[in-house]
Every structure is written in structure tokens, then in C-alpha cells.
């Protein structure tokens, strides 16, 4: 019978707890102190003390496994946030440049045939398409070729959304 996603998570948790528990048992100061006490005092430590220590180690190992998983998730969240900030900065720059290119910033008056402004516009659109292809995929490039900078504005808005449930399908693919 195939394992479900949840059972895999349970087994991963059990593996993490057992790893921490074995580490605590093998090198834990309490375990060593009990052994040293027995050796040098000549007295036997009651079984209930060892059982209590074992149970405490299980609880502490559960906490350590939970903490490790939480740290890992926080790392993913930070990485995602950094990537969204980078994308937002880059998209903002492309939008700002698009406004300068579309207005013919300094080139339409100097070039009667508007060849320079057409070349700048085509080059800028190629740079945007390349950026979108790398970070969002071919579907987004096709949408950009149809709708122009509206797509960039949507992507920029998505970059500033904090809740992943609010992100569009395009942004979730990042």
C-alpha cells in the first residue's frame, strides 16, 4: 500500500526525533553523570530514574525536531521573501525604463525616422521577455507580448503580497 504524504511527514518526524533522542542518550550530560555516579559511588541508580530520564529525553528530542523543522521553514520563507524583493526591484526598473522608451525619451526629436526609438523599444521588449522567460516561464512571455506592461504591473503587485494564498498562478510558479 503506497504511503500518503502525511504518513511520510510522520515518518520524517519520527526519524528526526529518534536522531535527537539517540544523540541525547549517547552524549547527554545527565546520562554520563548517572553512569559516573553509579561507578564511583558503588550504588545502583533506581530503574525509575533511568526511565524518567529516557522519557524526558524523548520530550526534549520532540522539541528539537520541531525546532529544526521550524528553522527550515523560516529559511524557505526568507528565501522566498528575498526572491520576491529582487523580482519587485527588477520589475520596477523595467517598468520605469518602459516609460522612458515608450515616450521616446530624447530620441524622437533627434531622429526624424524614429529608427533609434524603435530600436530602443524593440531592445527593451526583448530584455523584458528574456527576464520573464528566466523567472516566470514562456506563458508569461506570451501574455507580455499580448498585453504589454500590464503583465509587469500585475507581477509587481504579486511581489508585494505577503500571503501565498493571494498570489496569482504565475507568481506561485516562481
Secondary structure, DSSP 8 states (H G I E B T S, - for coil): ----HHHHHHHHHHHHHHHHHHHHHHH-HHHHHHHHHHHHH-----HHHHHHHHHHHHHHHHHHHHHHHHHHHHHHHHHHHHHHHHHHHHHHHHHHHHHHHHTTTTTTTT-TT-HHHHHHHHHHHHHHHHHHHHHT-HHHHHHHHHHTHHHHHHHHHHHT---GGGS-HHHHT-
